[in-house]
Amino acid sequence: MTDETLLKTPLYDMHVAAGGKMVPFAGYAMPVQYPLGIMKEHEFCRAKAGLFDVSHMGQCYIHSKDGSDPAAAIEKIMPGALQVLKPGKMRYTLLLNDEGGIEDDLMVTRTHEPEGTLYVVVNAACKDKDYDILEEKLGDLITVEPLEDRALIALQGPKAEEVLAALAPEAAELGFMEATAITLEGVVCWVSRSGYTGEDGYEISVPESEAEALCKRLLASDDVEWIGLGARDSLRLEVGLCLSGHDFDASVTPVAANVTFAIGKKRREAGDFVGADRILKELADGASSSRVGILPAGRAPAREGTIIADMDGNEIGKITSGGFGPTFGGPVAMGYVPKAYTEVGTDVQLLIRGKAHPAKVASTPFVEQRYKRKQVS
């Protein structure tokens, strides 16, 4: 794909003006970093508040064709407990194929209005495929309405609440995985307390014509800086979050990907979703291989595709995500190893540039997740 054919988000001109280094990503020209640099961007987000353009991701509404709850329909191909979602509540879930493999991970929110509507965010590289799957599998039950005229930004970090509450005090009232309509700078936005950095923060869906003005207002704070794809990747890796198409693909089940938290308890009991036979068997017996954290012993980062070997040098798996963790202070990685090697502390080797480097299987997250959950009284 040439530069001329790459899509641009509504904030493209802002990125260029800010000195963003634009690279192809999921068919879009996206900023991988700004003059601050990936390391400092990462550290800034952990200390203050980073602003991310995630407008390349897919936003859509899902409606029922007969007035029933659309969550009942999509639960056929997603294992999360979605029908129980109350208005303003959201859930991380998985789009499954008939074999129980993960086509994509996504966020589903029940909106306040119109009643019964679901707001869904899917990954950029998968959005057309995801919409096609929903239409193919559930087209007689639901309507998918892509929201092509909206930008999506994320404000992430310990200062995010203070910054956004200065524009709309009600933003501070949202708890983790809650969403509502909030007026920001005179524009009604859909705001969720969520994100993919491990930090407290928000994702804001805003009409594309108003996105630049809102971003300028947020960036007027000394506590906010643009953050590019490079730091976005190291931030999510440090807190052990999967990257769709890398840390899992359509051949990998939720059990193997170690994301079983996304399978509702009652959904397990009912087994009423595609691929349930395979997934329930793996829940009972374990997957033949699964995703684990990997801590290299030295300073050399293990990148995606690095071979994981046992102590005799036999290949047992591969790294799916890896790099330097600025907050952690060293290299971190994730990858797949057979069941016999999944115990935390197991010694393995990483074959980096033809040389074996010692490493250990580790638990994730590598850095504490700092979501702001509501206290239950």
Stockholm file with secondary structure:
# STOCKHOLM 1.0

chainA/1-377         MTDETLLKTPLYDMHVAAGGKMVPFAGYAMPVQYPLGIMKEHEFCRAKAGLFDVSHMGQCYIHSKDGSDPAAAIEKIMPGALQVLKPGKMRYTLLLNDEGGIEDDLMVTRTHEPEGTLYVVVNAACKDKDYDILEEKLGDLITVEPLEDRALIALQGPKAEEVLAALAPEAAELGFMEATAITLEGVVCWVSRSGYTGEDGYEISVPESEAEALCKRLLASDDVEWIGLGARDSLRLEVGLCLSGHDFDASVTPVAANVTFAIGKKRREAGDFVGADRILKELADGASSSRVGILPAGRAPAREGTIIADMDGNEIGKITSGGFGPTFGGPVAMGYVPKAYTEVGTDVQLLIRGKAHPAKVASTPFVEQRYKRKQVS
#=GR chainA/1-377 SS CCTTTSBCCTTHHHHHHTTCEEEEETTEEEEEECTTCHHHHHHHHHHSEEEEECTTSEEEEEEESSSSCHHHHHTTTCCSCCTTCCTTBEEEEEEECTTSCEEEEEEEEECSSSTTCEEEEECGGGHHHHHHHHHHHHTTTEEEEECTTEEEEEEESTTHHHHHHTTCGGGGGCCTTBEEEEEETTEEEEEESCCSSSSSEEEEEEEHHHHHHHHHHHHTSTTEEECCHHHHHHHHHHTTCCCBTTTBCTTCCTTTTTCGGGSCHHHHHHTCSTTHHHHHHHHHHCCSEEEEEEEESSSCCCCTTCEEECTTSCEEEEEEEEEEETTTTEEEEEEEEEGGGCSTTCEEEEEETTEEEEEEEECSCSSCCCCCCCCCC
#=GC SS_cons         CCTTTSBCCTTHHHHHHTTCEEEEETTEEEEEECTTCHHHHHHHHHHSEEEEECTTSEEEEEEESSSSCHHHHHTTTCCSCCTTCCTTBEEEEEEECTTSCEEEEEEEEECSSSTTCEEEEECGGGHHHHHHHHHHHHTTTEEEEECTTEEEEEEESTTHHHHHHTTCGGGGGCCTTBEEEEEETTEEEEEESCCSSSSSEEEEEEEHHHHHHHHHHHHTSTTEEECCHHHHHHHHHHTTCCCBTTTBCTTCCTTTTTCGGGSCHHHHHHTCSTTHHHHHHHHHHCCSEEEEEEEESSSCCCCTTCEEECTTSCEEEEEEEEEEETTTTEEEEEEEEEGGGCSTTCEEEEEETTEEEEEEEECSCSSCCCCCCCCCC
//
